Every structure is written in C-alpha cells, then in structure tokens.
Amino acid sequence: MSRGAGTPSTNVRKVFDLTTPGAAVAVAWASDGSAIAAASDYGGVLTVWDSNGHRIQQITVTGGGPALGGSIAFVAGSSQLVFPPPDAVPNSAAFSVWDVASGAIVRTVSGPQPNDDYPLNRALHFMTSPDQAFLAAATFGNRGSGNLERNVIVYDTRSWRVVQTMKVLPGVGSLCVFGGGRLIGLGTIAGGRISVRDLVSGIPVKEIQAYEESPYGDLELRTVAGSPAGDLVMTGVGLVFLKGTRKEYEAWAASIESARVFRIQDGARIASFSGARTPVRQAKWDPKGRYVAFVDSGDGLFLWEPSIGSVKKVHVPGASLSLDIAPDGDRIAVTTNKGVSVYSVN
C-alpha cells in the first residue's frame, strides 16, 4: 500500500494569479479549456476569464450564500455557467444557468422534488460529464429531511430534461462524474461510504466503506474523485465535530490517512496518504490518468500518483479552498482566500 514514498514524475509551475472580489470558493474550466470561471465573495460574484487570464465577464449574484467546491460548471461549451440560484427563486429551484456574454440568467432549473421545500431541491454539488451532455447534482436532502424521496438527479444539459433520479442515504457530501461520463461517485455526509453508480440508469456498481466510524462525530466524505478509466476512486476525510475535545479529535485525525484510493472492482484500498490536513476539501482526477489532485484545509495543492506512491505538494498563496483541472490535464486552477492561481503540469 503506497504512502507517498515514490518520486513524483510531474513538474508544477505557476502560470499566473487571478484576482477576485473576496475569497474564491469554487472554480471550473470550460470543456474545451478556453475559459475559467470562479465564484467569490461568498458566492456573490462570478468571474470568467479566457485561458490566458484576460477577464471576459463578471456577474453579480444577489444572495444565495456561500457555495464551496463542486458548485460551478460550464455548459454549452464556454457560453453558459451553472451556479446555485440567487435570492427570491421558488423552493423548487436547483440552480440557475447564466449566459456568459450578457451576464443574465437564461434559465432556472427545478430540482428532483419540485413540490417540496428548498433543501430537497437546491443543488449542493454538481458536475458535468466530459462532453457536457449530462449534469449530475446532489441536493441538501438527507435522512433528517422530511419527505425525502430522491436527492441525486441527472439532467440532459441540452434540454434540461431529467434523465434519472436516485435516493442516497444518509445524504450526499460530495459528487463526481467519471469513467468517461459513465459513472457517478457519491460520498456520504455520514458513515464514510462511497456509492458508485451508473450515471444514466442509476444502477449501483459498488458500495465502498472508505473510512471507519469516528468516535468524535459523523465522518463526512467532503470530496470524491474517480479515474478517467473508471477503475479507481479517491476520497478524503471530512468530519463534523460533534463530541469529545478538539485535542482528542486532532489526535484521532492525525492517526488515520487523510486520503485513500480504492479499486472499484472489489472495493480494495490500494493507496493511502497521511500528509495532508483535514478536512480534504476537493479533488479531481487528471483526464490523462497520471495523477489525482486535491486541496486540504491549509495552503496545500497535492498531486498524488497512487500507482507509484508519490505525492508532490505545492504551497498555494493562501488557504486552499477548491480546484479544477483543464481538459488536457496540463493546467490546474486552485482557489484560495486571495483569488485563483493557475499552474502548469508536465
């Protein structure tokens, strides 16, 4: 089992920094690599740049609150942005779609239970397939939500027709679309489990117990990332601190691996890494399959090559919050409390 002892085969170099109004909390590349978008100022501002860092558009979002990690995505090439809706939308709303050129909302899409309260509809995490044909979203709904029938939904992005809905208990803390758009990975908000399912049919493929229960609270998986081949899945520790002292929790967190990789076929753990702070915030697998990148709760960007057991840590200029990888795998955008930093990888 690898623990980061190998020699990294990747080289990382900063290309440029992008300034945002307030801390940048979520970031996405367009499917053709032509544009980058970030949410900042507690989700109150959306900024779009071209691949050279020149600003294309800046959109002010009225209300909506903070949105971390997987809560921004391009659709229709680089011409539209998906993001949680602004204030004063119906409880049925899952997210809104903004036109990048005009900055106007072109559509607000309903969630999986449009006749119920907003936690059962509002998208907490979402991600498109590599070809942008599908967008999968997970809502705030969990075991404690009354009348929960489905909390994961898959849309056809051309018509926003609902393709599939799923009910995943006790609730979803992270989501990824992987395996060339064939699979969806769902990390639970408690219990430390990963559910891997067919994206379109919703048929379960594998349930993986990624982490054991903690004596200090419900173990939430705040990040999940699947390999482009669809054979591996990575996750990291996130914990809702409920009981015990902070010192006891920190000692426990230091005693386990902050990130793990599993083989989907049999659920076996094939690699572990303990050198990151918890919680691990967001992860994304390189489209070429060379590495999985993730950010922790400090100032770290990690490029992990589980097959050879190597990890490269890059210190980013501030508290690392989220990331995304360009479609060619050769650039990574990382958001921090200071803005967005873009790195080249080769």
ZAVOMI-780788 format. One record per residue (C-alpha): x, y, z; residue in one letter; residue number from 1. Coordinates in steps of 0.05 Angstrom, whole numbers, padded with zeros to 5 digits. Layout:
BEGIN
R X Y Z A NUM
...
//
This chain:
BEGIN
R 00000 00000 00000 M 1
R 00032 00066 -00022 S 2
R 00042 00123 00026 R 3
R 00075 00176 -00016 G 4
R 00145 00147 -00016 A 5
R 00159 00147 -00091 G 6
R 00190 00202 -00134 T 7
R 00138 00247 -00168 P 8
R 00140 00246 -00244 S 9
R 00104 00312 -00252 T 10
R 00132 00382 -00253 N 11
R 00089 00441 -00229 V 12
R 00099 00514 -00246 R 13
R 00055 00574 -00231 K 14
R 00030 00608 -00294 V 15
R -00010 00667 -00266 F 16
R -00055 00692 -00209 D 17
R -00125 00718 -00219 L 18
R -00156 00769 -00173 T 19
R -00227 00761 -00147 T 20
R -00272 00804 -00104 P 21
R -00265 00767 -00037 G 22
R -00244 00695 -00027 A 23
R -00253 00649 -00087 A 24
R -00293 00588 -00065 V 25
R -00307 00548 -00129 A 26
R -00275 00542 -00198 V 27
R -00287 00508 -00265 A 28
R -00254 00500 -00333 W 29
R -00294 00500 -00397 A 30
R -00296 00432 -00432 S 31
R -00250 00458 -00488 D 32
R -00202 00492 -00440 G 33
R -00217 00561 -00469 S 34
R -00244 00593 -00405 A 35
R -00241 00591 -00329 I 36
R -00297 00612 -00282 A 37
R -00294 00624 -00207 A 38
R -00345 00642 -00153 A 39
R -00322 00690 -00099 S 40
R -00347 00737 -00045 D 41
R -00387 00682 -00012 Y 42
R -00417 00663 -00079 G 43
R -00438 00735 -00094 G 44
R -00394 00744 -00155 V 45
R -00380 00700 -00216 L 46
R -00318 00718 -00257 T 47
R -00299 00688 -00324 V 48
R -00230 00693 -00357 W 49
R -00202 00666 -00421 D 50
R -00146 00614 -00417 S 51
R -00094 00669 -00416 N 52
R -00124 00702 -00355 G 53
R -00159 00760 -00390 H 54
R -00226 00776 -00358 R 55
R -00287 00763 -00402 I 56
R -00344 00776 -00355 Q 57
R -00361 00790 -00282 Q 58
R -00431 00775 -00257 I 59
R -00461 00798 -00191 T 60
R -00507 00746 -00158 V 61
R -00559 00773 -00109 T 62
R -00556 00730 -00047 G 63
R -00552 00655 -00048 G 64
R -00498 00648 00005 G 65
R -00430 00613 00001 P 66
R -00422 00555 -00046 A 67
R -00359 00513 -00038 L 68
R -00324 00462 -00082 G 69
R -00365 00429 -00136 G 70
R -00417 00483 -00145 S 71
R -00400 00516 -00211 I 72
R -00397 00487 -00281 A 73
R -00396 00507 -00354 F 74
R -00448 00481 -00403 V 75
R -00458 00496 -00477 A 76
R -00383 00499 -00488 G 77
R -00360 00561 -00451 S 78
R -00422 00603 -00465 S 79
R -00463 00587 -00402 Q 80
R -00450 00578 -00328 L 81
R -00488 00535 -00278 V 82
R -00488 00560 -00205 F 83
R -00536 00559 -00145 P 84
R -00593 00608 -00156 P 85
R -00598 00678 -00128 P 86
R -00648 00700 -00076 D 87
R -00722 00703 -00090 A 88
R -00728 00639 -00130 V 89
R -00781 00585 -00116 P 90
R -00766 00528 -00068 N 91
R -00766 00482 -00128 S 92
R -00702 00513 -00157 A 93
R -00639 00470 -00161 A 94
R -00593 00520 -00197 F 95
R -00593 00576 -00248 S 96
R -00559 00580 -00316 V 97
R -00524 00645 -00333 W 98
R -00507 00670 -00403 D 99
R -00433 00688 -00400 V 100
R -00436 00742 -00454 A 101
R -00494 00781 -00425 S 102
R -00488 00762 -00351 G 103
R -00563 00747 -00350 A 104
R -00599 00686 -00323 I 105
R -00627 00646 -00381 V 106
R -00659 00591 -00341 R 107
R -00672 00567 -00271 T 108
R -00677 00491 -00267 V 109
R -00721 00453 -00218 S 110
R -00694 00400 -00171 G 111
R -00716 00328 -00160 P 112
R -00776 00344 -00115 Q 113
R -00805 00409 -00143 P 114
R -00866 00408 -00099 N 115
R -00825 00406 -00034 D 116
R -00781 00452 00007 D 117
R -00716 00481 -00020 Y 118
R -00667 00432 00017 P 119
R -00699 00376 -00024 L 120
R -00685 00413 -00089 N 121
R -00626 00461 -00081 R 122
R -00563 00433 -00113 A 123
R -00505 00428 -00064 L 124
R -00456 00393 -00111 H 125
R -00457 00383 -00186 F 126
R -00412 00363 -00243 M 127
R -00419 00352 -00319 T 128
R -00396 00293 -00360 S 129
R -00333 00308 -00401 P 130
R -00374 00321 -00463 D 131
R -00423 00365 -00423 Q 132
R -00481 00322 -00446 A 133
R -00503 00307 -00374 F 134
R -00501 00345 -00308 L 135
R -00509 00306 -00243 A 136
R -00529 00343 -00180 A 137
R -00538 00325 -00106 A 138
R -00584 00366 -00062 T 139
R -00582 00384 00012 F 140
R -00633 00329 00026 G 141
R -00612 00276 00076 N 142
R -00641 00226 00124 R 143
R -00664 00282 00170 G 144
R -00704 00316 00116 S 145
R -00777 00302 00118 G 146
R -00809 00272 00056 N 147
R -00742 00255 00023 L 148
R -00754 00212 -00039 E 149
R -00693 00229 -00082 R 150
R -00632 00272 -00071 N 151
R -00590 00259 -00134 V 152
R -00613 00279 -00203 I 153
R -00583 00274 -00273 V 154
R -00602 00322 -00329 Y 155
R -00593 00325 -00404 D 156
R -00560 00393 -00410 T 157
R -00587 00406 -00480 R 158
R -00660 00406 -00457 S 159
R -00653 00402 -00380 W 160
R -00696 00340 -00384 R 161
R -00690 00295 -00322 V 162
R -00653 00231 -00343 V 163
R -00650 00196 -00275 Q 164
R -00662 00207 -00201 T 165
R -00633 00169 -00142 M 166
R -00641 00166 -00066 K 167
R -00575 00160 -00030 V 168
R -00575 00156 00046 L 169
R -00557 00183 00095 P 170
R -00543 00242 00048 G 171
R -00490 00265 -00003 V 172
R -00428 00304 00018 G 173
R -00391 00300 -00048 S 174
R -00402 00281 -00121 L 175
R -00362 00265 -00183 C 176
R -00377 00242 -00254 V 177
R -00321 00198 -00281 F 178
R -00303 00139 -00325 G 179
R -00314 00180 -00388 G 180
R -00382 00201 -00363 G 181
R -00407 00130 -00350 R 182
R -00404 00131 -00273 L 183
R -00424 00175 -00215 I 184
R -00388 00173 -00148 G 185
R -00423 00197 -00085 L 186
R -00391 00208 -00017 G 187
R -00438 00205 00042 T 188
R -00448 00260 00095 I 189
R -00440 00208 00150 A 190
R -00414 00137 00155 G 191
R -00354 00145 00109 G 192
R -00383 00108 00049 R 193
R -00375 00117 -00026 I 194
R -00432 00096 -00072 S 195
R -00412 00084 -00145 V 196
R -00469 00080 -00195 R 197
R -00483 00080 -00269 D 198
R -00496 00153 -00287 L 199
R -00555 00144 -00333 V 200
R -00590 00083 -00305 S 201
R -00574 00096 -00231 G 202
R -00558 00021 -00222 I 203
R -00509 00011 -00163 P 204
R -00440 -00012 -00185 V 205
R -00403 -00015 -00118 K 206
R -00411 00008 -00046 E 207
R -00345 00021 -00012 I 208
R -00333 00032 00063 Q 209
R -00278 00084 00054 A 210
R -00269 00102 00128 Y 211
R -00289 00071 00193 E 212
R -00336 00108 00241 E 213
R -00303 00160 00285 S 214
R -00313 00164 00360 P 215
R -00315 00241 00353 Y 216
R -00371 00253 00305 G 217
R -00403 00234 00238 D 218
R -00350 00221 00186 L 219
R -00368 00260 00123 E 220
R -00333 00250 00056 L 221
R -00326 00320 00031 R 222
R -00291 00300 -00033 T 223
R -00294 00242 -00082 V 224
R -00256 00236 -00149 A 225
R -00259 00179 -00199 G 226
R -00206 00160 -00251 S 227
R -00220 00171 -00325 P 228
R -00215 00096 -00336 A 229
R -00269 00084 -00285 G 230
R -00228 00034 -00244 D 231
R -00207 00076 -00184 L 232
R -00238 00125 -00136 V 233
R -00205 00172 -00086 M 234
R -00234 00206 -00025 T 235
R -00211 00247 00034 G 236
R -00231 00257 00106 V 237
R -00281 00308 00128 G 238
R -00310 00308 00198 L 239
R -00370 00341 00230 V 240
R -00343 00353 00300 F 241
R -00397 00332 00349 L 242
R -00366 00305 00413 K 243
R -00301 00298 00450 G 244
R -00250 00353 00456 T 245
R -00214 00388 00399 R 246
R -00149 00358 00422 K 247
R -00178 00288 00421 E 248
R -00205 00298 00351 Y 249
R -00140 00326 00324 E 250
R -00102 00266 00353 A 251
R -00151 00219 00320 W 252
R -00148 00255 00253 A 253
R -00072 00252 00255 A 254
R -00074 00177 00267 S 255
R -00110 00159 00201 I 256
R -00095 00172 00128 E 257
R -00126 00237 00104 S 258
R -00135 00210 00034 A 259
R -00147 00140 00006 R 260
R -00155 00107 -00063 V 261
R -00198 00046 -00075 F 262
R -00205 -00003 -00133 R 263
R -00277 -00003 -00154 I 264
R -00280 -00075 -00178 Q 265
R -00270 -00105 -00109 D 266
R -00270 -00044 -00063 G 267
R -00198 -00057 -00041 A 268
R -00157 00001 -00014 R 269
R -00095 00006 -00058 I 270
R -00063 00071 -00034 A 271
R -00064 00118 00026 S 272
R -00034 00186 00042 F 273
R -00029 00218 00111 S 274
R 00009 00282 00096 G 275
R -00050 00330 00086 A 276
R -00091 00369 00136 R 277
R -00164 00350 00146 T 278
R -00215 00361 00121 P 279
R -00192 00348 00049 V 280
R -00235 00398 00011 R 281
R -00238 00379 -00062 Q 282
R -00205 00331 -00111 A 283
R -00203 00319 -00186 K 284
R -00170 00264 -00227 W 285
R -00125 00284 -00285 D 286
R -00162 00269 -00351 P 287
R -00100 00233 -00375 K 288
R -00099 00189 -00313 G 289
R -00030 00210 -00289 R 290
R -00048 00237 -00221 Y 291
R -00105 00258 -00175 V 292
R -00101 00329 -00149 A 293
R -00132 00353 -00084 F 294
R -00130 00411 -00035 V 295
R -00131 00407 00040 D 296
R -00150 00455 00096 S 297
R -00083 00491 00096 G 298
R -00044 00520 00038 D 299
R -00032 00456 00000 G 300
R -00044 00432 -00071 L 301
R -00026 00358 -00075 F 302
R -00012 00318 -00138 L 303
R -00016 00245 -00120 W 304
R 00005 00187 -00165 E 305
R -00023 00127 -00128 P 306
R 00006 00076 -00176 S 307
R 00078 00094 -00156 I 308
R 00063 00121 -00087 G 309
R 00087 00192 -00099 S 310
R 00057 00258 -00076 V 311
R 00080 00328 -00095 K 312
R 00058 00385 -00051 K 313
R 00054 00456 -00078 V 314
R 00044 00513 -00029 H 315
R -00010 00560 -00055 V 316
R -00016 00634 -00035 P 317
R -00069 00629 00018 G 318
R -00119 00579 00047 A 319
R -00134 00528 -00008 S 320
R -00209 00520 -00020 L 321
R -00224 00485 -00086 S 322
R -00194 00465 -00153 L 323
R -00207 00442 -00224 D 324
R -00163 00412 -00278 I 325
R -00164 00434 -00350 A 326
R -00190 00382 -00400 P 327
R -00119 00368 -00426 D 328
R -00095 00356 -00354 G 329
R -00037 00404 -00363 D 330
R -00064 00462 -00321 R 331
R -00095 00466 -00253 I 332
R -00135 00524 -00225 A 333
R -00136 00530 -00148 V 334
R -00180 00578 -00109 T 335
R -00156 00610 -00044 T 336
R -00177 00665 00002 N 337
R -00135 00711 -00043 K 338
R -00163 00692 -00111 G 339
R -00146 00639 -00164 V 340
R -00077 00611 -00180 S 341
R -00065 00573 -00245 V 342
R -00008 00522 -00250 Y 343
R 00020 00484 -00309 S 344
R 00035 00409 -00301 V 345
R 00081 00368 -00344 N 346
//
